[in-house]
Amino acid sequence: MTLSSQLSKAPHSNSPLIDIHVHLYESKESGSNAKDSYVIWEYGEDPNVEFSTVSGDLEELSNTYKTGGFDRAVVVHLFDTALARAEAKARLSPKYSREGENLLKANLEIDIAVGQAMIESNKWIAEIGQTDPLIEVMVTVDPTLLTPKELVNHLSDLANKGIVGIKLHPVSQGYLPSDPRLFAIYDVCSDAGLIVLSHSGLGHHGGASARPSEFASVLSQWPNLQLVLAHLGGAAWQEAEELARVYPQVVFDLSEIIEWEGAPNAPSQHDMSTLIKNIGAERVMLGSDFPWYDPSRTVDRVMGLPGLGPGEQAAILGGNATSLLRLD
């Protein structure tokens, strides 16, 4: 029996067990491709990291979370723009040459195709959230693919499908959190009470980055925005405490970073506990980054953090997410 299953029998664990950071793929093949192509570089080398062996399709997700005794798996959808662009380019009509006016037409055709692919991908994941009581959904938003108006219209359409928020990945998608193309999205999410969950961590190409300090201007301009920073700041985790001190509305998940405890650019177990205590356990949530990592193992690692009381553990493992998601 997994520790996450045992929690339901523990006297302090009346709180639900909720994973706030989950990925889902249409097939085992697409999940395996996503895992193989996503390089985790920022923490440095750590031979003790354990990666999950599953690929992350719906069957594997359901089996994993039901066996582990979870009440909810919150899918934070991430559309693979680079792969969609490559597929659109391969389908490009041969009448287009690779120069001059025809090249411009070809690139426009690719952009339209990739934007539409993101829309369809979001519709797919939103429909699963409507039909599967285990799954809550945050859809992907890539401001490099659609105009702000198109993104707002797309979110308005999806709001009727029960989504709870959106997922941003500034590093993979190539922008900063303060990019003006996101302003209309922040407006909509702030007004509608939609959660914004964003990757946080160092950038490694171009001007893209998602350090906790780079969200300060967003939190200042949208004080009612429900912002969740993933990975407790990633390799920039030492900035998380100051951001939390200045902006009490920001909360965090500990996906991925808890598996990398002790790596050169990650906190030690003691550092992790101290960071959570200083931020406030009521502002930190369980996240696994499934299918990269096993959610029951992530629960074990939370339970193994020194200095956290039963109430703090229960809050991290599900109580805080219950409040954020406004679950009954």
PAZAPA-4460 file (N, C-alpha, C; in steps of 0.05 Angstrom, whole numbers, plus 32768, in hexadecimal, padded with zeros to 4 digits):
% residues 328
    n_x    n_y    n_z   ca_x   ca_y   ca_z    c_x    c_y    c_z   seq   type   mol
   8011   7FE8   8000   8000   8000   8000   8012   8019   8000     1      M     A
   800B   802C   7FEF   801B   8045   7FEE   8015   8056   8006     2      T     A
   8028   8068   800C   8024   807A   8022   800C   808C   801D     3      L     A
   8008   8094   8004   7FF1   80A6   7FFE   7FD7   8097   8003     4      S     A
   7FD6   807C   7FFF   7FBE   806D   8006   7FBB   806C   8025     5      S     A
   7FD1   8069   8033   7FD0   8067   8050   7FC7   8081   805D     6      Q     A
   7FCB   8098   804F   7FC4   80B2   805A   7FA6   80B3   8060     7      L     A
   7F96   80A6   8050   7F79   80A7   8054   7F71   8099   806E     8      S     A
   7F83   8088   8078   7F7D   807A   8091   7F8A   8088   80AA     9      K     A
   7F9A   809D   80A4   7FA8   80AA   80BA   7F95   80BE   80C8    10      A     A
   7F98   80C1   80E3   7F85   80D2   80F2   7F86   80EF   80EA    11      P     A
   7F9C   80F9   80DE   7F9E   8115   80D8   7F97   811B   80BB    12      H     A
   7F8F   8107   80AC   7F8D   810B   808F   7F71   810B   8085    13      S     A
   7F5F   811B   8091   7F45   811E   8087   7F44   8130   806E    14      N     A
   7F5A   813E   8069   7F5C   814F   8052   7F5F   813D   8039    15      S     A
   7F55   8146   8022   7F59   8137   8009   7F76   8136   8001    16      P     A
   7F7C   8124   7FEF   7F97   8122   7FE4   7F95   812B   7FC7    17      L     A
   7FA3   8141   7FC1   7FA0   814E   7FA6   7FBB   8155   7F9B    18      I     A
   7FBF   814D   7F82   7FD8   8153   7F73   7FD1   816B   7F61    19      D     A
   7FDD   8182   7F66   7FD6   819A   7F58   7FE6   819D   7F3E    20      I     A
   7FF8   818B   7F38   800A   818F   7F20   800E   8174   7F12    21      H     A
   7FFC   816F   7EFE   7FFB   8156   7EF0   7FFA   815B   7ED2    22      V     A
   8007   814A   7EC2   8005   814C   7EA5   7FF7   8134   7E9A    23      H     A
   7FE9   8137   7E84   7FDA   8122   7E77   7FDF   8123   7E59    24      L     A
   7FE2   810B   7E4D   7FE8   810A   7E30   7FD4   80F7   7E23    25      Y     A
   7FD0   80FD   7E09   7FBB   80EE   7DFA   7FC3   80D1   7DF6    26      E     A
   7FDC   80CB   7DF7   7FE5   80AF   7DF3   7FFF   80AA   7E02    27      S     A
   8005   8091   7E07   801F   808A   7E14   8036   8094   7E03    28      K     A
   8034   8093   7DE9   8049   809C   7DD7   804E   80BA   7DDA    29      E     A
   8039   80CA   7DDB   803D   80E7   7DDD   8048   80EE   7DF9    30      S     A
   803F   80DF   7E0D   804A   80E4   7E28   8068   80DE   7E2A    31      G     A
   806F   80C7   7E1E   808C   80BF   7E1E   809C   80D3   7E0F    32      S     A
   8092   80DD   7DF9   80A1   80F1   7DE9   80A5   810B   7DF8    33      N     A
   8090   8113   7E07   8091   812B   7E17   80A7   8128   7E2D    34      A     A
   80A7   8112   7E3A   80BA   810D   7E4F   80D7   810C   7E44    35      K     A
   80DA   80FF   7E2D   80F5   80FD   7E22   8100   8118   7E18    36      D     A
   80EE   8129   7E0F   80F7   8142   7E03   80FA   8159   7E17    37      S     A
   80EF   8156   7E2F   80F0   816C   7E43   8109   8167   7E54    38      Y     A
   811D   8178   7E51   8136   8175   7E5F   8134   8185   7E7A    39      V     A
   8138   8177   7E90   8138   8184   7EAA   8155   818A   7EB1    40      I     A
   815D   81A3   7EAF   8179   81AB   7EB0   8180   81BC   7EC8    41      W     A
   816C   81CB   7ED3   8173   81E1   7EE5   817D   81D9   7F01    42      E     A
   8177   81C0   7F0A   817F   81B9   7F25   819B   81AD   7F26    43      Y     A
   81A7   81A7   7F0F   81C1   8199   7F0F   81BD   817B   7F10    44      G     A
   81D3   816C   7F13   81D2   814F   7F12   81C9   8144   7F2E    45      E     A
   81B8   8130   7F2D   81B0   8122   7F46   81A9   8105   7F3F    46      D     A
   81BB   80F3   7F44   81B6   80D6   7F3C   81A0   80C9   7F4D    47      P     A
   8197   80D6   7F62   8182   80CA   7F73   8166   80D1   7F6B    48      N     A
   8163   80E1   7F56   8148   80E8   7F4D   813B   80CF   7F40    49      V     A
   8122   80CA   7F47   8113   80B4   7F3C   80FD   80BE   7F2A    50      E     A
   80FE   80B6   7F11   80EA   80BE   7EFE   80D5   80A7   7EFC    51      F     A
   80BC   80AF   7EF7   80A7   809C   7EF4   80AB   808C   7EDA    52      S     A
   80A1   8074   7ED9   80A3   8064   7EC1   808B   8066   7EAF    53      T     A
   8076   8074   7EB8   805D   8076   7EA7   8060   808D   7E94    54      V     A
   804F   808D   7E80   8050   80A1   7E6A   803B   80B7   7E6E    55      S     A
   8025   80B1   7E7C   8013   80C6   7E83   7FFA   80C9   7E71    56      G     A
   7FF0   80B2   7E66   7FD6   80B4   7E58   7FC0   80B1   7E6D    57      D     A
   7FA7   80B3   7E65   7F91   80B3   7E78   7F8F   809A   7E88    58      L     A
   7F94   8083   7E7B   7F93   8069   7E8A   7FA7   8069   7EA0    59      E     A
   7FC0   8071   7E9A   7FD5   8071   7EAE   7FD0   8085   7EC4    60      E     A
   7FC6   809C   7EBD   7FBF   80B0   7ED1   7FAA   80A6   7EE4    61      L     A
   7F95   809B   7ED9   7F7F   8091   7EEA   7F89   807B   7EFD    62      S     A
   7F98   8068   7EF2   7FA2   8052   7F03   7FB4   805C   7F19    63      N     A
   7FC6   806F   7F12   7FD9   8079   7F25   7FCB   8088   7F3C    64      T     A
   7FB9   8099   7F36   7FAC   80AA   7F4A   7F97   809B   7F5A    65      Y     A
   7F89   8088   7F4E   7F76   8079   7F5D   7F84   8065   7F70    66      K     A
   7F99   8059   7F66   7FA9   8047   7F77   7FB6   8056   7F8F    67      T     A
   7FBF   806E   7F89   7FCC   807E   7F9E   7FB8   808B   7FB2    68      G     A
   7F9E   8089   7FAD   7F8B   8094   7FC0   7F86   80B2   7FBD    69      G     A
   7F8C   80BD   7FA5   7F89   80D9   7FA1   7F6B   80E0   7F9B    70      F     A
   7F64   80F8   7FA4   7F49   8102   7F9F   7F47   8112   7F86    71      D     A
   7F5D   8120   7F7E   7F5D   8130   7F66   7F79   8130   7F5A    72      R     A
   7F7A   8130   7F3F   7F92   8135   7F30   7F8D   814E   7F1F    73      A     A
   7F9B   8163   7F24   7F97   817C   7F15   7FAA   817D   7EFD    74      V     A
   7F9F   817A   7EE6   7FAF   8179   7ECD   7FB5   8196   7EC5    75      V     A
   7FCF   819C   7EC4   7FD8   81B7   7EBB   7FE3   81B2   7E9F    76      V     A
   7FD2   81B7   7E8B   7FD8   81AF   7E70   7FEE   81C0   7E64    77      H     A
   8001   81B3   7E56   8016   81C1   7E48   8018   81B8   7E2B    78      L     A
   8011   81CA   7E19   8012   81C4   7DFD   802E   81C6   7DF2    79      F     A
   8036   81B2   7DE2   8051   81B1   7DD7   8052   81C1   7DBD    80      D     A
   8058   81DB   7DC0   8058   81ED   7DA9   806D   81E4   7D94    81      T     A
   8085   81DD   7D9D   809A   81D6   7D8A   8093   81BD   7D7A    82      A     A
   8087   81A9   7D87   807F   8191   7D78   8068   8197   7D65    83      L     A
   8055   81A7   7D6E   803E   81AE   7D5C   8048   81BE   7D44    84      A     A
   805C   81CF   7D48   8067   81DF   7D32   8075   81CD   7D1E    85      R     A
   8084   81B9   7D28   8092   81A6   7D16   807E   8196   7D06    86      A     A
   8068   818D   7D13   8054   817E   7D05   8046   818F   7CF0    87      E     A
   8040   81A8   7CF6   8033   81BA   7CE3   8045   81BF   7CCB    88      A     A
   805F   81C2   7CD1   8072   81C7   7CBB   8074   81AF   7CA9    89      K     A
   8073   8197   7CB4   8074   817F   7CA4   805C   817C   7C92    90      A     A
   8045   8186   7C9B   802C   8185   7C8C   8029   819C   7C78    91      R     A
   803C   81AE   7C78   803A   81C6   7C67   8038   81BF   7C4A    92      L     A
   8027   81CE   7C3C   8023   81C9   7C1F   803D   81CC   7C10    93      S     A
   8043   81BA   7BFE   805C   81BC   7BEF   805D   81D4   7BDC    94      P     A
   8047   81E2   7BD8   8047   81F9   7BC6   8057   8210   7BD1    95      K     A
   805C   820F   7BEC   806B   8225   7BF8   8089   821F   7BF7    96      Y     A
   8097   8232   7BEC   80B4   8230   7BEC   80BE   823A   7C07    97      S     A
   80D7   823B   7C0B   80E3   8243   7C25   80F0   825F   7C22    98      R     A
   80E5   8270   7C12   80F1   828A   7C0F   80DB   829F   7C07    99      E     A
   80E1   82B8   7C0C   80D1   82CE   7C03   80B4   82CD   7C0E   100      G     A
   80A2   82D6   7BFE   8086   82D8   7C06   807A   82BD   7C0D   101      E     A
   8082   82A9   7BFF   8078   828E   7C05   8080   8285   7C21   102      N     A
   8098   828D   7C29   80A1   8286   7C44   808F   8293   7C59   103      L     A
   8088   82AC   7C54   8076   82BA   7C67   805B   82AC   7C68   104      L     A
   8051   82A4   7C52   8037   8296   7C51   8039   827B   7C60   105      K     A
   8050   826E   7C5C   8054   8254   7C69   8055   8257   7C87   106      A     A
   8063   826B   7C90   8065   8270   7CAD   804A   8277   7CB9   107      N     A
   803A   8287   7CAA   8020   828E   7CB4   800E   8276   7CB6   108      L     A
   8010   8264   7CA2   8000   824B   7CA2   8008   823A   7CBA   109      E     A
   8021   8239   7CC0   802B   8229   7CD7   8020   8235   7CF1   110      I     A
   8022   8250   7CF4   8019   825D   7D0C   7FFB   8258   7D11   111      D     A
   7FEB   8259   7CFC   7FCF   8255   7CFF   7FC9   8238   7D07   112      I     A
   7FD8   8225   7CFB   7FD4   8209   7D01   7FDB   8202   7D1E   113      A     A
   7FF1   820E   7D27   7FFA   8208   7D43   7FE7   8215   7D57   114      V     A
   7FDE   822D   7D52   7FCB   8239   7D64   7FB1   8229   7D66   115      G     A
   7FA8   821F   7D4F   7F90   820F   7D4F   7F94   81F4   7D5E   116      Q     A
   7FAD   81E9   7D5B   7FB3   81D0   7D69   7FB2   81D4   7D87   117      A     A
   7FBC   81EB   7D91   7FBA   81F1   7DAD   7F9D   81F3   7DB7   118      M     A
   7F8D   8200   7DA7   7F70   8202   7DAE   7F63   81E6   7DB0   119      I     A
   7F69   81D5   7D9C   7F5D   81BA   7D9C   7F68   81AA   7DB4   120      E     A
   7F81   81AD   7DBA   7F8D   819F   7DD0   7F80   81A7   7DEB   121      S     A
   7F7B   81C1   7DEE   7F6D   81CA   7E06   7F50   81C0   7E08   122      N     A
   7F43   81BE   7DF1   7F27   81B4   7DF1   7F27   8196   7DF9   123      K     A
   7F3B   8188   7DF0   7F3D   816B   7DF7   7F41   8168   7E15   124      W     A
   7F53   8177   7E21   7F58   8173   7E3D   7F41   817E   7E4E   125      I     A
   7F34   8193   7E45   7F1D   819D   7E54   7F06   818A   7E54   126      A     A
   7F02   817B   7E3E   7EEC   8167   7E3D   7EF1   8150   7E50   127      E     A
   7F0B   8149   7E53   7F11   8134   7E67   7F0B   813D   7E83   128      I     A
   7F12   8156   7E89   7F0B   8160   7EA3   7EEE   8161   7EA9   129      G     A
   7EDD   8164   7E95   7EC0   8164   7E98   7EB5   8149   7E9E   130      Q     A
   7EC2   8134   7E94   7EB7   8119   7E96   7EC4   8107   7EAB   131      T     A
   7EDC   810F   7EB5   7EEA   80FE   7EC8   7EEB   810C   7EE3   132      D     A
   7EDD   8101   7EF8   7EDC   810F   7F11   7EF6   8111   7F20   133      P     A
   7F0A   8101   7F18   7F25   8102   7F25   7F34   811B   7F1C   134      L     A
   7F2E   8125   7F04   7F40   8138   7EF7   7F34   8155   7EF7   135      I     A
   7F44   8168   7EFF   7F3E   8184   7EFB   7F52   818E   7EE6   136      E     A
   7F4B   81A3   7ED7   7F5C   81AB   7EC0   7F63   81C8   7EC0   137      V     A
   7F7D   81CE   7EBB   7F86   81E8   7EB3   7F91   81E6   7E97   138      M     A
   7F87   81F7   7E85   7F8E   81F5   7E69   7FA8   8204   7E64   139      V     A
   7FB4   81FF   7E4D   7FCD   820C   7E46   7FC8   8226   7E38   140      T     A
   7FD8   823A   7E3E   7FD7   8254   7E30   7FF3   825B   7E27   141      V     A
   7FF6   825E   7E0D   8010   8266   7E01   800B   8280   7DF2   142      D     A
   8014   8297   7DFD   800F   82B1   7DF1   801E   82B6   7DD7   143      P     A
   8030   82A3   7DD0   803F   82A6   7DB7   802F   829B   7D9F   144      T     A
   8019   828D   7DA5   800A   8280   7D8F   7FF1   828F   7D87   145      L     A
   7FE3   829C   7D9A   7FCB   82AA   7D94   7FCD   82C6   7D9E   146      L     A
   7FBD   82D8   7D92   7FBC   82F4   7D9C   7FAF   82F4   7DB7   147      T     A
   7FB3   830A   7DC7   7FA5   830C   7DE0   7F87   8309   7DDD   148      P     A
   7F7B   8315   7DC9   7F5E   8313   7DC5   7F56   82F6   7DBF   149      K     A
   7F66   82E9   7DAE   7F5F   82CD   7DA8   7F61   82BB   7DC1   150      E     A
   7F75   82C0   7DD2   7F78   82B1   7DEA   7F61   82B5   7DFD   151      L     A
   7F59   82CE   7E00   7F42   82D5   7E11   7F29   82C7   7E07   152      V     A
   7F24   82C7   7DED   7F0C   82BA   7DE2   7F0E   829C   7DE7   153      N     A
   7F26   8291   7DE4   7F29   8274   7DE8   7F24   826D   7E05   154      H     A
   7F2E   827D   7E18   7F29   8278   7E34   7F0B   827A   7E3B   155      L     A
   7EFE   828D   7E2E   7EE1   8291   7E33   7ED2   8278   7E2A   156      S     A
   7EDA   826D   7E14   7ECD   8254   7E0A   7ED1   823D   7E1E   157      D     A
   7EEA   823B   7E29   7EF1   8225   7E3B   7EE5   8228   7E57   158      L     A
   7EE0   8241   7E5F   7ED5   8246   7E79   7EBB   8236   7E7E   159      A     A
   7EAC   8232   7E69   7E93   8223   7E6B   7E98   8205   7E6D   160      N     A
   7EB1   81FC   7E6A   7EB7   81DF   7E6C   7EC3   81D8   7E87   161      K     A
   7EC2   81EA   7E9A   7EC9   81E3   7EB5   7EE7   81E4   7EBC   162      G     A
   7EF7   81F2   7EAC   7F13   81F4   7EB2   7F17   8205   7ECB   163      I     A
   7F2C   81FF   7EDA   7F31   820E   7EF3   7F47   8223   7EF0   164      V     A
   7F55   8222   7ED9   7F6A   8236   7ED6   7F7A   8231   7EBD   165      G     A
   7F92   823E   7EBC   7FA4   823B   7EA5   7FC0   8235   7EAE   166      I     A
   7FCF   8229   7E9C   7FEB   8223   7EA1   7FFD   8234   7E8E   167      K     A
   8011   8241   7E9A   8025   824F   7E8B   8040   8242   7E8E   168      L     A
   8051   8244   7E79   806C   823A   7E7B   807E   824E   7E6D   169      H     A
   8085   8265   7E7A   8095   827A   7E6D   80AF   8270   7E61   170      P     A
   80BC   825D   7E6E   80D7   8254   7E64   80D3   8244   7E4A   171      V     A
   80C1   8231   7E4A   80BD   8221   7E32   80B0   8231   7E1B   172      S     A
   809F   8243   7E23   8090   8252   7E0E   809D   826B   7E05   173      Q     A
   80B2   8274   7E14   80C3   8289   7E0A   80BB   82A6   7E10   174      G     A
   80B5   82AC   7E2A   80AE   82C7   7E31   80B3   82CB   7E4F   175      Y     A
   80AE   82E2   7E59   80AF   82E8   7E76   8093   82E9   7E81   176      L     A
   8090   82E5   7E9B   8075   82E7   7EA7   8067   8302   7EA3   177      P     A
   8077   8317   7EA0   806C   8332   7E9C   8068   8339   7E7E   178      S     A
   8068   8326   7E6D   8064   832B   7E50   8049   8338   7E4C   179      D     A
   8047   834F   7E3E   802E   835C   7E39   8019   834B   7E2B   180      P     A
   8021   8336   7E1D   800E   8325   7E0F   7FFE   8315   7E23   181      R     A
   8006   8314   7E3C   7FF8   8305   7E51   7FE4   8317   7E61   182      L     A
   7FE6   8331   7E5D   7FD6   8343   7E6E   7FB8   833E   7E6C   183      F     A
   7FAE   8339   7E54   7F91   8334   7E51   7F8A   831A   7E5F   184      A     A
   7F9C   8306   7E5F   7F97   82ED   7E6C   7F96   82F0   7E8A   185      I     A
   7FA9   8300   7E95   7FA8   8305   7EB1   7F8E   8314   7EB9   186      Y     A
   7F85   8326   7EA8   7F6C   8334   7EAE   7F55   8320   7EB0   187      D     A
   7F53   830E   7E9C   7F3D   82FB   7E9B   7F3E   82E8   7EB3   188      V     A
   7F56   82DE   7EB9   7F58   82CB   7ECF   7F53   82D8   7EEA   189      C     A
   7F5D   82F0   7EED   7F58   82FF   7F06   7F3A   8304   7F0A   190      S     A
   7F2D   830D   7EF5   7F10   8313   7EF7   7EFF   82FA   7EFB   191      D     A
   7F07   82E4   7EED   7EF6   82CC   7EED   7EFD   82B9   7F04   192      A     A
   7F13   82BF   7F13   7F1B   82AC   7F28   7F28   8293   7F1E   193      G     A
   7F34   8295   7F05   7F42   827E   7EFB   7F5F   827E   7F06   194      L     A
   7F69   8267   7F0D   7F84   8264   7F17   7F98   8266   7F00   195      I     A
   7FAE   8274   7F05   7FC5   8274   7EF3   7FDB   8264   7F01   196      V     A
   7FE2   824C   7EF6   7FF8   823D   7F00   800F   823F   7EEC   197      L     A
   8026   8249   7EF5   803C   824E   7EE3   8055   823E   7EEC   198      S     A
   8063   8234   7ED8   807E   822A   7EDD   808E   8241   7EE9   199      H     A
   809F   823A   7EFC   80B2   824E   7F06   80CE   8241   7F07   200      S     A
   80E2   8252   7F01   80FD   8248   7F01   810E   8259   7EEE   201      G     A
   8127   8251   7EEB   813A   825F   7EDA   8134   825B   7EBC   202      L     A
   813B   826F   7EAC   813A   826D   7E8F   8155   8263   7E85   203      G     A
   8155   8258   7E6D   816E   824E   7E62   8171   8254   7E44   204      H     A
   815F   8264   7E39   8162   826C   7E1D   8153   8286   7E18   205      H     A
   8160   8297   7E08   8153   82B1   7E02   814E   82C1   7E1B   206      G     A
   8138   82D0   7E1B   8130   82E0   7E32   811B   82D4   7E43   207      G     A
   8115   82BA   7E3D   8100   82AD   7E4C   8109   82A6   7E68   208      A     A
   80F8   82AA   7E7C   80FF   82A4   7E98   80E6   82A4   7EA9   209      S     A
   80E7   8297   7EC0   80D0   8296   7ED2   80D9   8295   7EEF   210      A     A
   80ED   82A5   7EF6   80F6   82A6   7F12   80DF   82B1   7F23   211      R     A
   80DD   82AA   7F3C   80C7   82B5   7F4D   80C7   82D3   7F4D   212      P     A
   80DE   82E0   7F4E   80E0   82FD   7F4E   80D3   830A   7F35   213      S     A
   80D3   82FB   7F1F   80C8   8306   7F06   80AA   8306   7F06   214      E     A
   809D   82FB   7F1A   8080   82FC   7F1C   8076   8313   7F2E   215      F     A
   8089   8322   7F3A   8081   8337   7F4C   8070   834D   7F3F   216      A     A
   8077   8355   7F27   8068   8369   7F19   804C   8360   7F12   217      S     A
   8049   8346   7F0C   802F   833A   7F06   801E   833B   7F1F   218      V     A
   8029   8333   7F35   801A   8332   7F4E   8012   834F   7F58   219      L     A
   8024   8362   7F52   801D   837E   7F59   8006   8388   7F48   220      S     A
   8006   8382   7F2E   7FF2   838D   7F1C   7FD8   837E   7F1F   221      Q     A
   7FD8   8364   7F26   7FC0   8355   7F29   7FBF   8348   7F45   222      W     A
   7FB9   8358   7F59   7FBA   834E   7F75   7FA5   8339   7F7B   223      P     A
   7F91   8336   7F6A   7F7C   8321   7F6F   7F81   8308   7F5F   224      N     A
   7F97   8307   7F50   7F9D   82F0   7F40   7FA4   82D8   7F51   225      L     A
   7F98   82C2   7F4C   7F9F   82A9   7F5A   7FB7   829C   7F4C   226      Q     A
   7FCF   82A2   7F55   7FE7   8298   7F48   7FF4   8282   7F58   227      L     A
   7FF9   826C   7F4A   8008   8256   7F56   8023   8254   7F47   228      V     A
   8039   8255   7F56   8053   8251   7F49   805C   8234   7F4E   229      L     A
   8061   8226   7F38   8069   820A   7F3A   8086   8208   7F43   230      A     A
   808C   81F1   7F4E   80A8   81E9   7F55   80B5   81FA   7F6B   231      H     A
   80A4   8209   7F7A   80AF   821B   7F8F   80C5   822D   7F85   232      L     A
   80C4   8234   7F6B   80D8   8246   7F60   80EE   8237   7F51   233      G     A
   80EE   821C   7F51   8102   820E   7F42   811E   8214   7F4D   234      G     A
   8131   8216   7F3B   814D   821C   7F44   8150   8238   7F4E   235      A     A
   813B   8249   7F4B   813B   8264   7F57   812A   8263   7F71   236      A     A
   8129   824D   7F7F   8119   8249   7F97   811F   825D   7FAD   237      W     A
   8137   8267   7FAE   813E   827A   7FC3   8130   8295   7FC0   238      Q     A
   8123   829A   7FA9   8113   82B2   7FA5   80F6   82AF   7FAF   239      E     A
   80ED   8296   7FB3   80D1   8291   7FB9   80C8   829E   7FD3   240      A     A
   80D9   829D   7FE8   80D0   82A7   8002   80CB   82C5   8001   241      E     A
   80DD   82D4   7FF4   80D9   82F1   7FF3   80C0   82F8   7FE3   242      E     A
   80BB   82EA   7FCD   80A3   82F0   7FBD   808B   82EA   7FCE   243      L     A
   808B   82D4   7FDD   8074   82CD   7FEE   8070   82E1   8004   244      A     A
   8086   82EC   800F   8083   8300   8024   8076   831A   801A   245      R     A
   807D   8322   8003   8072   833B   7FF8   8056   8338   7FEC   246      V     A
   8051   8320   7FE1   8037   831C   7FD3   8029   8304   7FDF   247      Y     A
   8018   8309   7FF3   800B   82F2   8001   7FF8   82E2   7FF0   248      P     A
   7FF1   82EC   7FD8   7FDE   82DE   7FC8   7FEB   82C7   7FB8   249      Q     A
   8005   82C6   7FB5   8012   82B2   7FA5   8015   8298   7FB6   250      V     A
   8010   8281   7FA9   8014   8267   7FB6   8026   8256   7FA4   251      V     A
   802D   823F   7FAD   8042   822F   7F9F   803A   8212   7F9F   252      F     A
   8045   8203   7F8B   8046   81E6   7F8D   8063   81DD   7F8E   253      D     A
   8067   81C5   7F99   8082   81BB   7F9C   8089   81A4   7F89   254      L     A
   807B   81A4   7F72   8080   8190   7F5E   809D   8191   7F54   255      S     A
   80A7   817A   7F4E   80C2   8177   7F42   80D8   817E   7F56   256      E     A
   80D8   8196   7F61   80EE   819F   7F72   80F2   818C   7F8B   257      I     A
   80DC   8181   7F95   80DE   8170   7FAC   80EC   8156   7FA5   258      I     A
   80EA   814D   7F8C   80F9   8135   7F83   8116   813B   7F80   259      E     A
   811D   8154   7F7B   8139   815B   7F76   8147   8166   7F8F   260      W     A
   813A   8163   7FA6   8147   816C   7FBF   8164   8162   7FC0   261      E     A
   8175   8175   7FC7   8191   816E   7FCB   81A2   8170   7FB2   262      G     A
   8196   8175   7F9B   81A5   8179   7F82   81B4   8194   7F85   263      A     A
   81C9   8199   7F75   81D9   81B1   7F78   81C9   81CB   7F79   264      P     A
   81B4   81CE   7F69   81A5   81E7   7F67   8189   81E4   7F73   265      N     A
   8185   81D0   7F84   816B   81CC   7F91   816F   81CD   7FAF   266      A     A
   815A   81D2   7FBE   815C   81D3   7FDB   8161   81B8   7FE7   267      P     A
   816F   81B7   7FFD   8171   819E   800D   8156   8199   801A   268      S     A
   8153   8181   8026   813A   817B   8034   8135   8190   804A   269      Q     A
   814A   8197   8059   8147   81AB   806E   813F   81C6   8062   270      H     A
   814C   81CE   804C   8146   81E7   803E   8128   81E7   8035   271      D     A
   811F   81D1   802B   8103   81CF   8021   80F0   81D3   8038   272      M     A
   80F5   81C6   804F   80E3   81C9   8066   80E3   81E6   8070   273      S     A
   80FB   81F2   8071   80FD   820E   807A   80EF   8221   8067   274      T     A
   80F2   821C   804D   80E4   822D   8039   80C6   822B   803C   275      L     A
   80BC   8213   803F   809F   820F   8042   8095   821D   805C   276      I     A
   80A4   821A   8072   809C   8226   808B   809C   8245   8088   277      K     A
   80B0   8250   807B   80B2   826D   8079   809D   8278   8066   278      N     A
   8096   826A   8051   8081   8272   803F   8066   826F   804D   279      I     A
   8063   8259   805B   804A   8251   8068   8040   8238   805A   280      G     A
   803D   8222   806A   8034   8209   805E   8018   820C   8051   281      A     A
   8009   8220   805A   7FEE   8224   804F   7FEF   8230   8033   282      E     A
   8008   8235   8029   800B   8241   800E   801B   822E   7FFB   283      R     A
   801E   8215   8003   802E   8202   7FF3   801D   81E9   7FEE   284      V     A
   801D   81DF   7FD5   800C   81C8   7FCE   801D   81B2   7FC2   285      M     A
   8012   819A   7FC6   801E   8182   7FBA   801C   8184   7F9B   286      L     A
   8032   817E   7F8E   8032   817B   7F71   8047   8167   7F6A   287      G     A
   8041   8156   7F56   8054   8141   7F4F   8062   8145   7F34   288      S     A
   8055   8153   7F22   805E   8155   7F06   805C   813A   7EF8   289      D     A
   8048   812A   7F00   8042   8111   7EF2   803F   8116   7ED4   290      F     A
   8049   8106   7EC2   8055   80EB   7EC6   8073   80EB   7ECA   291      P     A
   8080   8102   7ECD   809D   8102   7ED2   80A3   80F4   7EED   292      W     A
   8092   80F9   7F01   8097   80EE   7F1B   807E   80E0   7F26   293      Y     A
   8082   80CD   7F38   806C   80BE   7F43   805F   80CE   7F5A   294      D     A
   8045   80D3   7F59   8038   80E4   7F6D   8038   80D8   7F8A   295      P     A
   8037   80BD   7F8C   8038   80B1   7FA7   8054   80B5   7FB3   296      S     A
   8068   80B3   7FA2   8083   80B8   7FAC   8086   80D6   7FB5   297      R     A
   8079   80E8   7FA7   8079   8104   7FAF   806C   8108   7FCA   298      T     A
   8056   80FA   7FCF   8049   80FA   7FE9   805C   80F1   7FFE   299      V     A
   806A   80DB   7FF9   807E   80D1   800C   8093   80E6   8013   300      D     A
   809C   80F4   7FFF   80B1   8108   8004   80A6   8120   8014   301      R     A
   808D   8127   800F   8081   813C   8020   807F   8133   803D   302      V     A
   8076   811A   8041   8073   8110   805C   808E   810D   806A   303      M     A
   80A3   810B   805A   80BE   8109   8066   80CC   8123   806C   304      G     A
   80BF   8139   8065   80CC   8153   806B   80CD   8158   8089   305      L     A
   80E4   8160   8093   80E6   8163   80B0   80D7   817D   80BA   306      P     A
   80CC   817B   80D1   80C1   8193   80DE   80A5   819B   80D7   307      G     A
   8098   818C   80C5   807C   8192   80BD   8069   8182   80CF   308      L     A
   8056   8190   80DB   8042   8183   80EC   802C   8176   80DB   309      G     A
   801C   8165   80E7   8006   8157   80D8   7FF4   816A   80CA   310      P     A
   7FED   8181   80D6   7FDC   8194   80C9   7FE9   81A1   80B1   311      G     A
   8002   81A6   80B3   8011   81B1   809C   8013   819D   8085   312      E     A
   8018   8184   808C   8019   816F   8078   7FFE   816C   8069   313      Q     A
   7FE9   816B   8079   7FCE   8168   806D   7FC7   8180   805B   314      A     A
   7FD0   8198   8063   7FCA   81B0   8053   7FD9   81AE   8038   315      A     A
   7FF2   81A6   8038   8001   81A4   8020   7FF7   818E   800E   316      I     A
   7FEF   8177   801A   7FE6   8160   800A   7FCB   8162   7FFE   317      L     A
   7FBB   8176   8007   7FA1   8178   7FFB   7F8F   818F   8005   318      G     A
   7F93   8197   801E   7F82   81AC   8029   7F84   81C6   801B   319      G     A
   7F9D   81CE   8014   7FA1   81E8   8006   7F95   81E8   7FEA   320      N     A
   7F99   81D1   7FDC   7F8E   81CF   7FC1   7F6F   81CF   7FC2   321      A     A
   7F64   81C2   7FD6   7F47   81C2   7FD9   7F3C   81DF   7FDB   322      T     A
   7F49   81EF   7FEA   7F41   820C   7FEC   7F45   821A   7FD2   323      S     A
   7F5C   8216   7FC6   7F62   8224   7FAD   7F4E   821D   7F97   324      L     A
   7F47   8204   7F95   7F35   81FA   7F80   7F18   81FD   7F87   325      L     A
   7F13   8206   7FA1   7EF8   8209   7FAB   7EE8   81EF   7FA8   326      R     A
   7EF4   81D9   7FB1   7EE7   81BF   7FB0   7ED5   81BB   7FC8   327      L     A
   7EC0   81AC   7FC5   7EAE   81A5   7FDB   7EBC   8190   7FEC   328      D     A
***
